[in-house]
């Protein structure tokens, strides 16, 4: 075979999290909530359309196809319909299950078309493309049988047939030392680069990253953000791969995006000034190609406390949302947090009780207090682990509310 005939093209995607609940939006307007609930399925349709438009050889889906181990029938039907569209265009799918949709938790036995090849167990196995006497590529991978896979699965990846031109490894796991996600199937870059594979297709980390160039070691991120920690554009990679070269093209798939605005409102004399102050950051978002879900964080003086206490802030945000929801690519402020920077601490400087209280906030972690919640069989399905930034915001908010209430009784 010459180099041109040894080339393959494919879509590399991971972490589809079909049927994510978007629980934080349950009290949003119907338009917003419905769009959010359908967003993972819309992103899946975009993925299928891209694969067909690019006329790829195959699609790699590297773990966490579903958001939970117990999936809705709707999620399975939508996925089967997507696979049938690819089947009609002779596009194969190579798929694994991850820590969210591990095999032992499946309840619906759905039959997919014969273009779909699923890695069946935690033992690394292979499929050849095409499955004939002269395959161009071998695809390697495994599925999670249980939720927690903590062994170094990378050690099981061994080259099979050296006569096959291309070898592509799929691995749903954690780069050692990577924060923000629980550690599963850990590996180091050295673990991967010393293996004779032509491409490492990774999953699990939702932030898009190219960890290494030769061979390419790639996290595509998830295809649809699900909360404010997954902001920005989400999608997949279109890959052209030969033995001597490769080309990666990122393609957006998300149906909506999350964004964050941080705003200092110290200059606002009244809550009516807030709308004008918000005009500039909101104007920068008006050309977004998708609807936007915005988390707003306000910093200022103690007037913020008054705005919250009497619901002035809520009313103003509702008025702003009404205007921006009228657009096709709507914008909706779904969450508002505040930081009061100028609490008069001189009132408590010499009082032991308040000093002890401040020390508790500064030194204690809230994470141990949540252990039982994260271990609860139902609650843990709907929770993501708190990052250091999350914990800091929660502690600041709690301290501000408590201190203001206590100080109010002293004034």
URDACOR-V632734 format. One record per residue. N is the residue number from 1. SS is DSSP state (@ for helix, = for strand, . for the rest). Layout:
n:N ss:SS
n:N ss:SS
This chain:
n:1 ss:.
n:2 ss:.
n:3 ss:.
n:4 ss:.
n:5 ss:.
n:6 ss:.
n:7 ss:.
n:8 ss:=
n:9 ss:=
n:10 ss:=
n:11 ss:=
n:12 ss:=
n:13 ss:=
n:14 ss:.
n:15 ss:.
n:16 ss:.
n:17 ss:.
n:18 ss:=
n:19 ss:.
n:20 ss:.
n:21 ss:.
n:22 ss:.
n:23 ss:@
n:24 ss:@
n:25 ss:@
n:26 ss:.
n:27 ss:.
n:28 ss:.
n:29 ss:.
n:30 ss:@
n:31 ss:@
n:32 ss:@
n:33 ss:@
n:34 ss:@
n:35 ss:@
n:36 ss:@
n:37 ss:@
n:38 ss:@
n:39 ss:@
n:40 ss:@
n:41 ss:@
n:42 ss:@
n:43 ss:@
n:44 ss:@
n:45 ss:@
n:46 ss:@
n:47 ss:@
n:48 ss:@
n:49 ss:@
n:50 ss:@
n:51 ss:@
n:52 ss:@
n:53 ss:@
n:54 ss:@
n:55 ss:.
n:56 ss:.
n:57 ss:.
n:58 ss:=
n:59 ss:=
n:60 ss:=
n:61 ss:=
n:62 ss:=
n:63 ss:.
n:64 ss:.
n:65 ss:.
n:66 ss:=
n:67 ss:.
n:68 ss:.
n:69 ss:.
n:70 ss:.
n:71 ss:.
n:72 ss:.
n:73 ss:@
n:74 ss:@
n:75 ss:@
n:76 ss:@
n:77 ss:@
n:78 ss:@
n:79 ss:@
n:80 ss:@
n:81 ss:@
n:82 ss:@
n:83 ss:@
n:84 ss:@
n:85 ss:@
n:86 ss:@
n:87 ss:@
n:88 ss:@
n:89 ss:.
n:90 ss:.
n:91 ss:.
n:92 ss:=
n:93 ss:=
n:94 ss:=
n:95 ss:=
n:96 ss:=
n:97 ss:.
n:98 ss:.
n:99 ss:.
n:100 ss:.
n:101 ss:.
n:102 ss:.
n:103 ss:@
n:104 ss:@
n:105 ss:@
n:106 ss:.
n:107 ss:.
n:108 ss:.
n:109 ss:.
n:110 ss:.
n:111 ss:.
n:112 ss:.
n:113 ss:.
n:114 ss:.
n:115 ss:.
n:116 ss:=
n:117 ss:=
n:118 ss:=
n:119 ss:.
n:120 ss:.
n:121 ss:.
n:122 ss:.
n:123 ss:.
n:124 ss:.
n:125 ss:=
n:126 ss:=
n:127 ss:=
n:128 ss:=
n:129 ss:=
n:130 ss:.
n:131 ss:.
n:132 ss:.
n:133 ss:.
n:134 ss:.
n:135 ss:.
n:136 ss:.
n:137 ss:=
n:138 ss:=
n:139 ss:=
n:140 ss:=
n:141 ss:=
n:142 ss:.
n:143 ss:.
n:144 ss:.
n:145 ss:.
n:146 ss:.
n:147 ss:.
n:148 ss:.
n:149 ss:.
n:150 ss:.
n:151 ss:.
n:152 ss:.
n:153 ss:@
n:154 ss:@
n:155 ss:@
n:156 ss:@
n:157 ss:.
n:158 ss:.
n:159 ss:.
n:160 ss:.
n:161 ss:.
n:162 ss:.
n:163 ss:.
n:164 ss:.
n:165 ss:.
n:166 ss:=
n:167 ss:=
n:168 ss:=
n:169 ss:=
n:170 ss:=
n:171 ss:=
n:172 ss:=
n:173 ss:.
n:174 ss:.
n:175 ss:=
n:176 ss:.
n:177 ss:.
n:178 ss:.
n:179 ss:.
n:180 ss:.
n:181 ss:.
n:182 ss:.
n:183 ss:.
n:184 ss:.
n:185 ss:.
n:186 ss:.
n:187 ss:=
n:188 ss:.
n:189 ss:@
n:190 ss:@
n:191 ss:@
n:192 ss:@
n:193 ss:@
n:194 ss:.
n:195 ss:.
n:196 ss:.
n:197 ss:.
n:198 ss:.
n:199 ss:=
n:200 ss:=
n:201 ss:=
n:202 ss:=
n:203 ss:=
n:204 ss:.
n:205 ss:.
n:206 ss:.
n:207 ss:.
n:208 ss:.
n:209 ss:=
n:210 ss:=
n:211 ss:=
n:212 ss:=
n:213 ss:.
n:214 ss:.
n:215 ss:.
n:216 ss:=
n:217 ss:=
n:218 ss:=
n:219 ss:=
n:220 ss:.
n:221 ss:.
n:222 ss:.
n:223 ss:.
n:224 ss:.
n:225 ss:.
n:226 ss:.
n:227 ss:.
n:228 ss:@
n:229 ss:@
n:230 ss:@
n:231 ss:.
n:232 ss:.
n:233 ss:.
n:234 ss:.
n:235 ss:=
n:236 ss:=
n:237 ss:=
n:238 ss:=
n:239 ss:=
n:240 ss:=
n:241 ss:=
n:242 ss:.
n:243 ss:.
n:244 ss:.
n:245 ss:.
n:246 ss:=
n:247 ss:=
n:248 ss:=
n:249 ss:=
n:250 ss:=
n:251 ss:=
n:252 ss:=
n:253 ss:.
n:254 ss:.
n:255 ss:.
n:256 ss:=
n:257 ss:=
n:258 ss:=
n:259 ss:=
n:260 ss:=
n:261 ss:=
n:262 ss:=
n:263 ss:=
n:264 ss:=
n:265 ss:.
n:266 ss:.
n:267 ss:.
n:268 ss:.
n:269 ss:.
n:270 ss:.
n:271 ss:.
n:272 ss:.
n:273 ss:@
n:274 ss:@
n:275 ss:@
n:276 ss:@
n:277 ss:@
n:278 ss:@
n:279 ss:@
n:280 ss:@
n:281 ss:@
n:282 ss:@
n:283 ss:@
n:284 ss:.
n:285 ss:.
n:286 ss:.
n:287 ss:.
n:288 ss:.
n:289 ss:.
n:290 ss:.
n:291 ss:=
n:292 ss:=
n:293 ss:=
n:294 ss:=
n:295 ss:=
n:296 ss:=
n:297 ss:=
n:298 ss:=
n:299 ss:=
n:300 ss:=
n:301 ss:.
n:302 ss:.
n:303 ss:@
n:304 ss:@
n:305 ss:@
n:306 ss:@
n:307 ss:@
n:308 ss:@
n:309 ss:@
n:310 ss:.
n:311 ss:.
n:312 ss:@
n:313 ss:@
n:314 ss:@
n:315 ss:@
n:316 ss:@
n:317 ss:@
n:318 ss:@
n:319 ss:@
n:320 ss:@
n:321 ss:@
n:322 ss:@
n:323 ss:@
n:324 ss:@
n:325 ss:.
n:326 ss:.
n:327 ss:.
n:328 ss:.
n:329 ss:.
n:330 ss:.
n:331 ss:=
n:332 ss:=
n:333 ss:=
n:334 ss:=
n:335 ss:=
n:336 ss:=
n:337 ss:=
n:338 ss:=
n:339 ss:=
n:340 ss:=
n:341 ss:.
n:342 ss:.
n:343 ss:.
n:344 ss:.
n:345 ss:@
n:346 ss:@
n:347 ss:@
n:348 ss:.
n:349 ss:.
n:350 ss:.
n:351 ss:.
n:352 ss:@
n:353 ss:@
n:354 ss:@
n:355 ss:@
n:356 ss:@
n:357 ss:@
n:358 ss:@
n:359 ss:@
n:360 ss:@
n:361 ss:@
n:362 ss:@
n:363 ss:@
n:364 ss:.
n:365 ss:.
n:366 ss:.
n:367 ss:@
n:368 ss:@
n:369 ss:@
n:370 ss:@
n:371 ss:@
n:372 ss:@
n:373 ss:@
n:374 ss:@
n:375 ss:@
n:376 ss:.
n:377 ss:.
n:378 ss:.
n:379 ss:@
n:380 ss:@
n:381 ss:@
n:382 ss:@
n:383 ss:.
n:384 ss:.
n:385 ss:.
n:386 ss:.
n:387 ss:.
n:388 ss:@
n:389 ss:@
n:390 ss:@
n:391 ss:@
n:392 ss:@
n:393 ss:@
n:394 ss:@
n:395 ss:@
n:396 ss:@
n:397 ss:@
n:398 ss:@
n:399 ss:@
n:400 ss:@
n:401 ss:@
n:402 ss:@
n:403 ss:@
n:404 ss:@
n:405 ss:@
n:406 ss:@
n:407 ss:@
n:408 ss:@
n:409 ss:.
n:410 ss:.
n:411 ss:.
